[in-house]
C-alpha cells in the first residue's frame, strides 16, 4: 500500500485559505429532520470525542452570522439538531475559523421531504478531517469511525473520501481553473458540497468512493448485496452488511486520490459506477449552466 497524499492549499482574497486537502464523511438520509435529529446529534457527539479539543470554535447563528462557539452556542446547536418542533428545516454549521477553511467542520442540513423550497430535499450530515488526522491515526481507525457514525443514521447513501475541503462558498474566492485541474488529475479527490446536494439529491446517489454506504431504497434498486457481490469480484473490495438492510462497500485499502498521471482508475471504481449509473444524480433541465454540466460529468467521472 502506497499512501501518498497531495498537499493542497488554495488561497483566495487577502491570501486566506479557501480550500485544502482532507477527508470527508457525508451521509444522506431520506427522512424528515424531525425523525432523525437525536441520531444526528449522537453522531456529532461521537465526532467531537475523537477530534482534538478546541477544534471547533465558531458556528452559524440563527441570523446567519459566524459567532464564537461558547456554551450557549453548543446549546443552540443541540436544540437546532435534536429539537423536534418548529420551522421548515434545521441547520448546524460548526467550524474552526469564521472565514478560512479548517480541517475540522460539521455541516448538518435537516430537511422536510415535502419542502416547497427544494427540488429533491434530503437530510444531510457531513464531517471533515485534515489529512494529518489520517496520517497520525491510520486508515483502520478512520474506517472504523466512519462506520461508527453511520450506524447511528438511517442513510440512503453516504461515502468517505479524500477530498478538497472548503468552507461553504469559499471556492468563489479561489481560482476555479486550479480546482478544475486538480479534480481532473485526481478522480479520487471529492469536491463535497453538503448544502447544495441536500436540496437536490433526493434518493439518488453521487459517485462511488473509498467507502460507499448504501441503504434503502437505493440498495434495493441496485439489486441488493447479491448484485454488489456479482459486480465487484475484486480482491480489494469488501462488503459489510449493516443493520437496517444497509451495506458498507470498501473499494480499496485506503482513500486513494488516484493520481491519473501515475496510474489508471482502479477497475472496482468503474464497476461500482456502472452498477450505480441509473441512480446517479443528474441535472436534467434544458439549457444547463456550465456549472450544472460540469457537475453531471464530475459525478460520472468513473464511467
C-alpha positions as CSV (number, residue, x, y, z in Angstrom):
1,X,0.0,0.0,0.0
2,X,1.4,3.3,-1.1
3,X,-0.3,6.1,0.9
4,X,0.7,9.3,-0.8
5,X,-1.5,12.3,-0.5
6,X,-1.1,15.6,-2.3
7,X,-0.8,18.7,-0.1
8,X,-3.4,21.1,-1.4
9,X,-3.8,24.7,-0.2
10,X,-5.9,27.0,-2.4
11,X,-5.9,30.7,-1.3
12,X,-8.3,33.4,-2.1
13,X,-8.6,37.1,-1.4
14,X,-6.0,38.5,1.0
15,X,-4.2,35.1,1.0
16,X,-7.0,33.5,3.1
17,X,-7.2,29.7,2.9
18,X,-10.2,28.9,0.6
19,X,-9.7,25.1,0.3
20,X,-7.4,22.3,1.5
21,X,-6.8,18.6,1.4
22,X,-8.7,16.4,3.9
23,X,-11.1,13.6,4.4
24,X,-14.9,13.9,4.2
25,X,-17.7,11.7,5.6
26,X,-21.0,12.5,4.0
27,X,-24.4,10.9,4.9
28,X,-27.7,11.5,3.1
29,X,-30.8,10.5,5.0
30,X,-34.1,10.3,3.2
31,X,-36.1,11.2,6.3
32,X,-37.7,14.4,7.7
33,X,-35.3,16.1,10.1
34,X,-37.8,15.6,13.0
35,X,-37.4,11.8,12.7
36,X,-33.6,11.7,12.9
37,X,-32.4,14.7,15.0
38,X,-31.5,12.6,18.1
39,X,-29.4,10.2,16.0
40,X,-27.7,13.0,14.2
41,X,-26.7,14.7,17.5
42,X,-25.3,11.4,18.8
43,X,-23.2,11.2,15.6
44,X,-21.9,14.7,16.2
45,X,-21.1,13.9,19.8
46,X,-19.1,10.8,18.6
47,X,-17.2,13.0,16.2
48,X,-16.4,15.5,18.9
49,X,-14.9,12.7,21.1
50,X,-12.3,11.8,18.5
51,X,-11.1,15.2,17.3
52,X,-8.6,17.4,19.2
53,X,-10.3,19.6,21.9
54,X,-10.9,23.1,20.7
55,X,-11.0,22.2,17.0
56,X,-14.5,23.7,16.5
57,X,-14.6,27.4,17.6
58,X,-17.4,29.0,15.5
59,X,-20.9,28.3,14.4
60,X,-23.6,29.9,12.1
61,X,-26.1,31.7,14.3
62,X,-29.9,31.9,13.6
63,X,-29.1,35.3,11.9
64,X,-26.6,33.7,9.5
65,X,-23.5,35.2,11.2
66,X,-20.5,33.3,12.3
67,X,-20.2,33.7,16.1
68,X,-17.9,32.1,18.8
69,X,-19.0,28.6,19.8
70,X,-19.4,29.0,23.6
71,X,-21.6,27.1,26.0
72,X,-24.7,29.0,24.8
73,X,-23.7,28.2,21.2
74,X,-23.5,24.5,21.9
75,X,-26.9,24.5,23.4
76,X,-28.3,26.4,20.4
77,X,-26.8,23.8,18.1
78,X,-28.0,20.9,20.1
79,X,-31.6,22.3,20.0
80,X,-31.2,23.1,16.3
81,X,-30.3,19.5,15.6
82,X,-32.2,17.4,18.1
83,X,-35.3,19.6,18.6
84,X,-38.4,18.2,17.0
85,X,-40.6,21.2,16.7
86,X,-40.8,24.3,14.6
87,X,-39.7,25.5,11.2
88,X,-39.3,24.0,7.8
89,X,-35.8,22.8,8.4
90,X,-32.7,22.8,10.6
91,X,-29.1,24.0,10.0
92,X,-25.9,23.5,12.1
93,X,-22.5,24.6,10.8
94,X,-19.6,24.2,13.2
95,X,-16.2,25.4,12.0
96,X,-12.6,26.0,13.1
97,X,-12.4,29.5,11.7
98,X,-15.0,32.2,11.0
99,X,-13.6,32.8,7.5
100,X,-10.8,30.4,6.4
101,X,-11.3,26.7,5.7
102,X,-10.2,24.5,8.6
103,X,-9.5,20.8,8.7
104,X,-12.4,20.1,11.1
105,X,-16.0,21.1,10.4
106,X,-19.6,19.8,10.7
107,X,-22.4,20.6,8.4
108,X,-26.0,19.5,9.0
109,X,-29.0,20.4,6.9
110,X,-32.2,18.9,8.2
111,X,-34.9,18.9,5.5
112,X,-38.6,18.3,5.3
113,X,-39.2,15.9,2.4
114,X,-42.3,17.9,1.5
115,X,-40.4,21.2,1.5
116,X,-41.7,23.5,-1.3
117,X,-38.3,25.3,-1.2
118,X,-36.1,22.4,-2.5
119,X,-36.3,20.4,-5.7
120,X,-35.5,17.0,-4.1
121,X,-34.6,17.5,-0.4
122,X,-32.7,15.1,1.7
123,X,-31.4,15.5,5.3
124,X,-27.6,15.7,5.1
125,X,-24.8,15.4,7.6
126,X,-21.1,15.9,6.8
127,X,-17.8,15.8,8.8
128,X,-14.3,16.6,7.7
129,X,-10.8,15.8,9.0
130,X,-7.4,17.2,7.9
131,X,-5.2,14.7,6.0
132,X,-2.9,14.9,9.0
133,X,-5.5,13.1,11.1
134,X,-5.5,10.1,8.7
135,X,-1.7,10.1,8.7
136,X,-1.5,10.1,12.5
137,X,-4.3,7.7,13.3
138,X,-4.2,5.3,10.3
139,X,-6.7,4.1,7.8
140,X,-8.2,1.4,10.0
141,X,-9.2,4.0,12.7
142,X,-10.8,6.3,10.1
143,X,-12.8,3.5,8.5
144,X,-14.0,2.3,12.0
145,X,-15.0,5.9,12.8
146,X,-16.9,6.3,9.5
147,X,-18.8,3.1,10.3
148,X,-19.5,4.1,13.9
149,X,-21.1,7.4,12.8
150,X,-23.0,5.6,10.0
151,X,-24.6,3.1,12.4
152,X,-26.5,6.0,14.1
153,X,-28.0,7.2,10.8
154,X,-30.7,5.6,8.6
155,X,-28.9,6.7,5.5
156,X,-30.0,6.2,1.9
157,X,-26.5,6.9,0.6
158,X,-23.1,8.0,2.0
159,X,-19.4,8.0,1.5
160,X,-16.0,8.7,2.9
161,X,-13.3,10.0,0.6
162,X,-10.1,12.0,0.2
163,X,-11.4,15.5,-0.5
164,X,-10.9,19.1,-1.4
165,X,-12.3,20.5,1.8
166,X,-13.8,24.0,1.6
167,X,-15.9,26.2,3.8
168,X,-19.2,26.8,2.1
169,X,-18.9,29.4,-0.6
170,X,-15.1,29.9,-0.3
171,X,-14.4,28.4,-3.7
172,X,-15.8,31.6,-5.3
173,X,-12.7,33.4,-3.8
174,X,-10.3,30.8,-5.2
175,X,-9.0,30.0,-8.7
176,X,-11.5,27.7,-10.4
177,X,-9.0,26.8,-13.1
178,X,-6.7,25.3,-10.4
179,X,-9.7,23.5,-8.8
180,X,-10.8,22.0,-12.1
181,X,-7.3,20.9,-12.9
182,X,-7.0,19.1,-9.5
183,X,-10.3,17.3,-9.9
184,X,-9.3,16.2,-13.4
185,X,-6.0,14.8,-12.2
186,X,-7.3,13.2,-9.0
187,X,-10.7,11.5,-9.6
188,X,-10.4,10.1,-6.0
189,X,-10.5,13.7,-4.8
190,X,-14.1,14.5,-3.8
191,X,-15.5,18.0,-4.0
192,X,-18.1,18.0,-1.3
193,X,-21.0,20.4,-1.1
194,X,-23.4,19.3,1.5
195,X,-25.8,22.2,1.5
196,X,-26.3,22.1,-2.3
197,X,-26.9,18.4,-2.5
198,X,-29.2,18.5,0.5
199,X,-31.6,20.4,-1.7
200,X,-31.4,18.3,-4.9
201,X,-30.2,14.7,-4.3
202,X,-33.3,13.1,-3.1
203,X,-33.0,9.2,-3.2
204,X,-30.3,9.3,-5.9
205,X,-26.5,8.8,-5.4
206,X,-23.3,10.5,-6.0
207,X,-20.1,8.8,-7.3
208,X,-18.6,5.7,-5.7
209,X,-15.8,6.4,-3.1
210,X,-13.3,4.7,-1.0
211,X,-16.1,3.9,1.5
212,X,-19.6,3.8,-0.1
213,X,-22.6,3.4,2.2
214,X,-25.8,2.1,0.5
215,X,-29.1,2.0,2.3
216,X,-32.8,1.8,1.3
217,X,-34.3,2.4,-1.1
218,X,-31.1,2.7,-3.1
219,X,-29.6,-0.6,-2.2
220,X,-32.8,-2.4,-3.2
221,X,-32.8,-0.6,-6.6
222,X,-29.3,-1.8,-7.2
223,X,-30.3,-5.4,-6.7
224,X,-29.2,-5.8,-3.1
225,X,-26.0,-7.2,-1.7
226,X,-26.0,-10.2,-4.2
227,X,-25.9,-7.8,-7.1
228,X,-22.9,-5.9,-5.5
229,X,-21.0,-9.2,-5.0
230,X,-21.6,-10.1,-8.6
231,X,-20.5,-6.7,-9.9
232,X,-17.4,-6.4,-7.6
233,X,-15.3,-9.6,-7.8
234,X,-12.1,-7.7,-6.9
235,X,-9.7,-8.7,-4.1
236,X,-9.5,-5.1,-2.9
237,X,-13.3,-4.9,-2.3
238,X,-15.1,-5.9,0.9
239,X,-18.8,-5.8,1.7
240,X,-20.0,-5.3,5.3
241,X,-23.8,-5.8,5.8
242,X,-25.3,-3.4,8.4
243,X,-28.5,-3.5,10.4
244,X,-31.5,-2.0,8.7
245,X,-30.8,-3.6,5.3
246,X,-27.7,-1.4,4.6
247,X,-24.2,-2.2,3.5
248,X,-20.7,-0.6,3.6
249,X,-18.7,-1.2,0.4
250,X,-15.0,-0.7,0.8
251,X,-13.3,-0.3,-2.6
252,X,-9.7,-0.1,-1.5
253,X,-7.3,-0.3,1.4
254,X,-7.0,3.5,1.7
255,X,-8.7,6.7,0.4
256,X,-6.6,6.9,-2.7
257,X,-6.7,10.3,-4.5
258,X,-6.0,8.2,-7.7
259,X,-3.3,10.3,-9.5
260,X,-4.0,9.6,-13.1
261,X,-0.6,10.9,-14.1
262,X,0.8,7.8,-12.4
263,X,-1.9,5.1,-12.9
264,X,-5.3,4.3,-14.3
265,X,-8.5,4.4,-12.4
266,X,-8.9,1.1,-10.5
267,X,-11.4,-1.2,-12.1
268,X,-13.5,-1.7,-9.0
269,X,-14.4,2.1,-9.0
270,X,-15.6,1.8,-12.6
271,X,-17.5,-1.4,-11.9
272,X,-19.5,0.1,-9.0
273,X,-20.1,3.3,-11.0
274,X,-21.6,1.2,-13.8
275,X,-23.9,-0.6,-11.4
276,X,-25.0,2.8,-9.9
277,X,-25.2,4.7,-13.1
278,X,-29.1,4.6,-13.5
279,X,-29.4,6.1,-10.0
280,X,-26.7,8.7,-10.1
281,X,-27.8,12.3,-9.7
282,X,-28.1,14.4,-12.8
283,X,-29.2,17.9,-13.7
284,X,-31.8,17.3,-16.4
285,X,-33.3,20.7,-17.2
286,X,-33.0,22.2,-20.7
287,X,-30.3,24.8,-21.1
288,X,-28.0,23.6,-18.3
289,X,-25.5,26.1,-17.0
290,X,-21.8,25.4,-17.3
291,X,-21.6,24.5,-13.6
292,X,-24.5,22.1,-13.9
293,X,-22.9,20.4,-16.9
294,X,-19.6,20.1,-15.0
295,X,-21.4,18.6,-12.0
296,X,-23.0,15.9,-14.2
297,X,-19.7,15.0,-15.7
298,X,-17.9,15.0,-12.3
299,X,-20.4,12.6,-10.8
300,X,-19.8,10.3,-13.7
301,X,-16.0,10.5,-13.7
302,X,-15.6,6.8,-13.1
303,X,-17.7,5.7,-16.0
